[in-house]
């Protein structure tokens, strides 16, 4: 599964040599979103592995990046307990162009004037009842 996201580079960590045959480099993107004037902070930690670790050298913290990545998951058992780990494995990192848009967009209903619904909705118009009349099947037709 290949996904893509655009965000601001917040942190880039040093490359870690995990085993003789495996190394990784983690980095964090700020993918915060504004919904109806409220900013929701979201930070995603991704990783590059093996020869791709050097990809981050050409970027600075604060740069807006477009990252292509895959979701990877592993299962392991230790002392009788099963654990799972999920990794966001980046395979392409590039500077975002001016017309790049974050991949994660608000659903259309979230951009309407009535979202989120008001805590105290307006009263029903005169003559309208939310409860069906007695003996009625409750259907409007």
Secondary structure as the mmCIF struct_conf table of DSSP 4:
data_model
#
loop_
_struct_conf.conf_type_id
_struct_conf.id
_struct_conf.beg_label_comp_id
_struct_conf.beg_label_asym_id
_struct_conf.beg_label_seq_id
_struct_conf.end_label_comp_id
_struct_conf.end_label_asym_id
_struct_conf.end_label_seq_id
STRN STRN1 UNK A 2 UNK A 12
HELX_LH_PP_P HELX_LH_PP_P1 UNK A 13 UNK A 15
STRN STRN2 UNK A 16 UNK A 19
TURN_TY1_P TURN_TY1_P1 UNK A 20 UNK A 21
STRN STRN3 UNK A 22 UNK A 30
STRN STRN4 UNK A 33 UNK A 35
TURN_TY1_P TURN_TY1_P2 UNK A 36 UNK A 37
STRN STRN5 UNK A 38 UNK A 40
STRN STRN6 UNK A 43 UNK A 49
HELX_RH_3T_P HELX_RH_3T_P1 UNK A 50 UNK A 58
TURN_TY1_P TURN_TY1_P3 UNK A 61 UNK A 62
STRN STRN7 UNK A 64 UNK A 78
TURN_TY1_P TURN_TY1_P4 UNK A 79 UNK A 80
STRN STRN8 UNK A 81 UNK A 95
HELX_LH_PP_P HELX_LH_PP_P2 UNK A 96 UNK A 97
TURN_TY1_P TURN_TY1_P5 UNK A 98 UNK A 99
BEND BEND1 UNK A 103 UNK A 103
HELX_RH_3T_P HELX_RH_3T_P2 UNK A 108 UNK A 111
BEND BEND2 UNK A 112 UNK A 112
TURN_TY1_P TURN_TY1_P6 UNK A 113 UNK A 114
BEND BEND3 UNK A 116 UNK A 116
HELX_LH_PP_P HELX_LH_PP_P3 UNK A 117 UNK A 118
BEND BEND4 UNK A 119 UNK A 120
HELX_LH_PP_P HELX_LH_PP_P4 UNK A 121 UNK A 125
TURN_TY1_P TURN_TY1_P7 UNK A 126 UNK A 127
BEND BEND5 UNK A 130 UNK A 131
HELX_LH_PP_P HELX_LH_PP_P5 UNK A 132 UNK A 133
TURN_TY1_P TURN_TY1_P8 UNK A 134 UNK A 135
BEND BEND6 UNK A 138 UNK A 138
#
